[in-house]
């Protein structure tokens, strides 16, 4: 079981990143709520991981906090909620927002996540509500990371020499939303609506995801 990876961030193609640790490159699926907290390419990152092994695939999922990993682990226990949908949920909202969503029984917000219909949203609320008390004990750490994520986003601002162009940003953002379960046309619509407001790929994805919840 791989429970933690510490190494150099080599590539970012949200929601997939590549981290080199001990001479080995690990492809790790990371929710956008955690990717926002990562630094620039070349910087050291620490991710709390969950390794899923099936007959047809082996995939490593990474999270900026243990709390986010806990949420992921609880979500995939729910019947009909796989790793892909859990990744999409934690990309569309951070841990604090998710807990608040469960407490408020906000089925509508959950239904903005691709693949989550009314019945699925109701099942998530029912199965998660009894676990919220324990999860709330970890909210302090989540809150601290939310503050740090804002600082990290500022560090991710590209300079003119970075080679970031609007079309490239849009393409990467659309690919990211599609990987999270959105249909290509939906992803393009949400991204194009906010492309002039973003300064980097991560902020463009964040704004696009916020647009799906309106």
N, C-alpha and C positions, 0 to 999 in steps of 0.2 A: 504494500500500500504506500503510495506517494502522498504524504500529508502536507509537505511544504517544499517550495522551490525558491531558492535565492540565487540570483545570477544577473547577468547583463541582458537588458532588453535589446534584442537584435532587430526585430521587425514588429510592426503593428499593422494588421489588416483586420480591423474590428469586424466581428468579435473575436478574431483569432490573433494570437500574438506568438512570437518565438522568443524564448528565453534560453540563453546558454549558461549552463551551470556545470562546472567540473568537466568542461570539454564536450558536453552533450547538449544538443539543442532540443528543447522541449516545446512542442506545439501545444498551446494551452488555450482553451476556450474560456473567455472572460466576459462577464456581463458588462454592459456599458457603464453601469454605476461604479464598477471597479476600475475600468479603463480610464475613466475621468481622473482617477487618483494616481495614475502612473506618470512617471516623468518622461523625459525625452529619450529617443533612441540612444543607446550607449550608456544609460544610467543603470544603476543597480536597482532591482525590484525584489520584493519579497511577497510571495503569494501563498495563501493557504489553499491547499488543493484537495480535490476529490477525484479519485480515479475510477472510471467506470469500465468494466470489462464485460463484453458480451461475445457470443460466438462470432459475430460478424464485424465487430469493431472494438477498438480500445481508445478511449478518449479521456484526456485530462482536463479538468475544469479548475480554474483558479479564481480566487477572491481576495480583495484587499483586506478584509477583516474576517475573523473567525465567525462573527455574527452573520455575515452574508453567506458564508459557507453553511452555517447551521440552517439558515432559511432554505437554501438550495436543497440540503439533505432532507429537510422535512417536506418540501414540496414534491420531490420525486417519489416520496412514499405514497402520495395520494394516487388513487386509481385513475388512470387516464392522463396523468400529468408526467410527461417524460422530461428528460434532461433539456431538450430543445425548448420546450415551452417554459420550463423553469428559468432557463437562461433569458428568454424573452421577457418574462415577468420582472426579473431583477435588472433588466436593461431599461424597462419602461418606468421603473420606480426604484428608489433606493430602499434600504431596509426599514428606515423610519416610516416612510410613506406607506410601505406595505403593511406594517404593523397597524398603522392608523386606519388603513383601508379595511383590514380585518375587524378591528374594533368597531368601526362605523358601519360594518356590513355593506360596504360600498360595492355592490355587484357591478354597477355601471362602469366604474373605473377599471375594474378587472376585465370587463368585456372589451376594453379598448386594446387589449393585448391580442395579437393575432393567434387564432386557434382557440381562444377562450370565449365560449358561448355562455348563455345565461345559466344553464344547468351546471356547467363546469365551474363557473364563478361561485355558484351557491355551494357546490361541493367543497371548493377551496376554503370558503368562509367557515363552513360547518366543521371541517376537519382541522383547521388551524386555530380556531378561536380558543380551544382548551389549552393550546400550547403558548399562547401569547404572553401569559404571566411570566413564564421563564424567559421568553425572548426579550421582554421589556427590561430585564435586569442587565441586558447587554447594550441598551440604548445609549448609555453614556459614551461608550467607545465609538458607536456609530456617529454620534453627534460630533465628536472630536474629528473624526475622519471627514465629515461633511465640510468642516471649516478648512481642513487641509486640502480638500479636493479643489476648492476655489483657488487656493494659492497655486496648486499644480497646474490648473487650467491656464493661469496667467503665464506660467513658465513654458507652456506649450505654444505660445503665440509665435507664429513663424516670421522670420525675417524675409526680406525681399530675395535674399540669396538662397533660401531654402528650396526653391523650385516648386513651391505650392502654387498651383493655378486653380482658378475657379472650376474649370471643367474636371480637373483631376479630383478636387475635393468632392464635387457633386457625385462623380462616378464611385468613389470610395464609400461615400455615405449611403448611396443607393444600394451598393453591394452589401453593406453592413445590415441595413434594414431587411433586405431580402434574406440574408442568412438567419435573421431573427424570426423569420416566418411571414413577413409582409409580402404581398404580391408585388411584382416588379412595377406595375403601373401605379399602385398605391404608394410605394416607396418613392418613386420619381415625383409624384404629386406633392408629398409632404416635404421632400428635400427642396424642391424648386420654390416652394412657398417661403422658405426661410433662408435661402442661399446667400442673400445679400446681407444678412444679419450676423453671419458667422465669420470667424477669423481663422479657423482651423477645422480639420475633419471632425475632431471630437466634439467641438461646440456645435458644428452643423448637425451631427447625429443627435445630440442632446435636444436641440431646438426642434428637429423633425419629430422626435419621439414625443416631445411635449405637444406638438401639433396634433398628433394622433389621439390625444386625450381630450381635445376640445369638441 
